[in-house]
Amino acid sequence: MSTLKIVIASTRPGRLGEPIGHWLAERAREQGSFDRVEVLDLAQIDLPMFNEPHHPRTGQYEHPHTKAWSAAVDEADALIFVSPEYNGFPPATLINAVDYLHAEWTGTPLGVLTYGAGGGGARARAQLELLGGYLTMPLASSNFGLANVFGQVRDGAFTPVEGNDESADRLVAELAELARVAELTPAA
């Protein structure tokens, strides 16, 4: 059974990431490239600032929140980070969540969907792609951004404009292929 997990990075009240993340999850379910699609909302997961006494590379997690986060990420066959751009970077909540773990990221294909004014979060997307590369996550080439989405979210729902659905479908399809390749590739 293949599983795609979509991580909603923003935790602030009034955030756009929640409706965007749920739209993306619904697109992925409709496409059917994965058997299961799950949303991991960092606002609900509510990780404190990194507080594990051991380096994440050891995998010696002591806190229940870390063990639960590790299990949620580890069972993913592919991940998509849905992230805003704050001051040219992804939010600290996402970086904190990534820093909690290490081996769980390795080899898991990563897609990135950013949003923001103007460039659609291009700088944050570049930072997340760099981070994914460091963690040896196969990166999707069809990562994309949504520019000026403020008017696309009304009453808690995201309404796509021309090209949004197609971009989402391309990203999900590419991640499904990367996940198949990763499954066939022996671990180093």
C-alpha positions in Angstrom: 0.0 0.0 0.0 1.5 3.3 -1.0 1.1 6.4 1.2 1.4 10.1 0.4 1.6 12.4 3.4 1.0 16.1 2.9 2.6 18.3 5.7 0.9 21.6 6.3 3.7 23.9 7.6 1.9 27.0 8.7 0.4 27.1 12.2 -0.7 30.7 12.5 -4.4 31.7 12.9 -5.9 32.6 9.5 -3.4 30.6 7.6 -3.9 29.7 4.0 -2.0 26.5 4.1 -4.8 24.4 5.6 -7.2 24.9 2.8 -4.4 24.6 0.2 -3.2 21.4 1.8 -6.7 19.9 1.9 -7.3 20.8 -1.8 -4.0 19.1 -2.7 -4.9 16.0 -0.7 -8.3 15.8 -2.5 -6.5 16.2 -5.9 -4.2 13.4 -4.9 -7.0 11.1 -3.8 -8.9 11.8 -7.1 -5.8 11.0 -9.1 -5.4 7.6 -7.4 -1.6 7.4 -7.8 -1.4 6.5 -4.1 -3.5 4.0 -2.1 -3.7 6.4 0.8 -3.3 10.2 1.2 -3.0 11.7 4.6 -2.6 15.3 5.9 -0.1 16.0 8.7 -1.0 19.4 10.0 1.7 20.9 12.2 -0.8 23.1 14.0 -2.5 19.9 15.3 0.7 18.0 15.8 2.0 20.9 17.9 5.6 19.9 18.3 7.5 22.0 20.9 10.8 23.6 19.9 13.2 20.7 19.5 13.6 19.2 22.9 15.1 15.8 22.5 18.3 15.2 24.5 19.9 13.0 21.8 20.9 14.0 18.2 18.2 12.9 15.7 20.7 10.7 13.9 20.8 8.3 16.9 17.0 7.6 16.6 16.9 7.5 20.4 13.7 9.4 20.9 12.5 10.0 24.5 9.3 12.1 24.1 6.0 10.6 23.0 5.5 13.6 20.6 8.7 12.7 18.8 7.9 9.0 18.7 4.5 9.8 17.2 6.0 12.2 14.7 8.7 9.7 13.7 6.1 7.0 13.1 3.9 9.3 11.0 6.8 10.4 8.7 8.4 6.9 8.6 5.3 5.3 7.1 5.2 7.7 4.2 6.2 6.6 0.7 6.3 10.2 -0.4 5.9 13.6 1.2 4.7 17.0 0.1 5.6 20.1 2.2 2.9 22.8 1.8 4.6 25.9 3.0 4.2 29.7 3.0 7.1 32.0 2.6 7.9 34.2 5.6 10.7 36.7 5.0 12.1 34.6 2.2 12.1 31.3 4.2 9.7 28.5 5.2 8.2 28.9 8.7 10.2 27.9 11.7 7.5 25.3 12.5 8.4 23.3 9.5 12.2 23.5 10.0 11.6 22.5 13.7 9.5 19.5 12.6 12.2 18.4 10.1 15.0 18.8 12.7 13.3 16.4 15.0 14.1 13.5 12.7 16.8 12.2 10.5 16.7 8.7 9.1 12.9 8.9 8.5 13.5 11.5 5.8 16.2 9.5 3.9 15.1 8.1 0.6 11.6 9.4 0.9 10.6 11.4 -2.2 9.8 15.0 -1.5 7.5 17.4 -3.3 7.2 21.1 -2.3 4.2 23.4 -2.9 4.8 26.9 -1.7 2.6 29.9 -1.7 3.1 33.6 -1.1 2.8 37.1 -2.7 4.5 37.7 -5.9 6.8 34.7 -6.6 4.6 32.1 -5.0 7.1 31.3 -2.3 10.0 30.6 -4.7 12.7 31.4 -2.1 11.1 29.1 0.5 10.7 26.4 -2.1 14.4 26.7 -2.9 15.4 26.4 0.8 13.2 23.3 1.2 14.6 21.7 -1.9 18.1 22.3 -0.6 17.1 20.8 2.8 15.5 17.8 1.1 18.7 17.2 -1.0 20.8 17.3 2.2 18.6 14.7 3.8 19.0 12.5 0.6 15.3 12.8 -0.3 14.6 12.3 -4.0 13.2 15.7 -5.1 10.4 16.2 -7.5 11.2 18.4 -10.4 7.6 19.5 -10.7 7.5 21.4 -7.4 5.5 24.6 -7.8 4.3 27.7 -6.1 1.0 29.5 -5.9 1.3 33.3 -6.2 -1.1 35.8 -4.8 -3.5 33.1 -3.5 -5.2 35.4 -1.0 -8.4 35.7 -3.1 -8.5 32.0 -3.8 -9.3 31.1 -0.2 -12.8 31.9 0.8 -14.8 30.5 3.7 -12.0 28.1 4.5 -11.8 26.5 1.1 -9.2 26.9 -1.7 -10.5 27.5 -5.2 -8.0 26.7 -7.9 -7.4 28.9 -10.9 -6.3 27.8 -14.3 -3.2 25.6 -14.1 -3.4 24.9 -10.4 -5.1 21.4 -10.7 -2.7 20.4 -13.5 0.4 21.5 -11.5 -0.9 19.5 -8.5 -1.6 16.4 -10.6 1.9 16.5 -12.2 3.5 16.8 -8.8 1.6 13.8 -7.3 2.1 11.7 -10.4 5.9 12.4 -10.3 6.1 11.5 -6.6 4.2 8.2 -7.2 6.9 7.4 -9.8 9.7 8.4 -7.5 8.2 6.3 -4.7 8.1 3.3 -7.1 11.7 3.7 -8.0 12.7 4.2 -4.3 10.9 1.0 -3.4 12.9 -0.9 -6.1 16.2 0.7 -5.1 18.2 -1.2 -2.5 19.1 0.8 0.7 22.7 1.9 0.8 
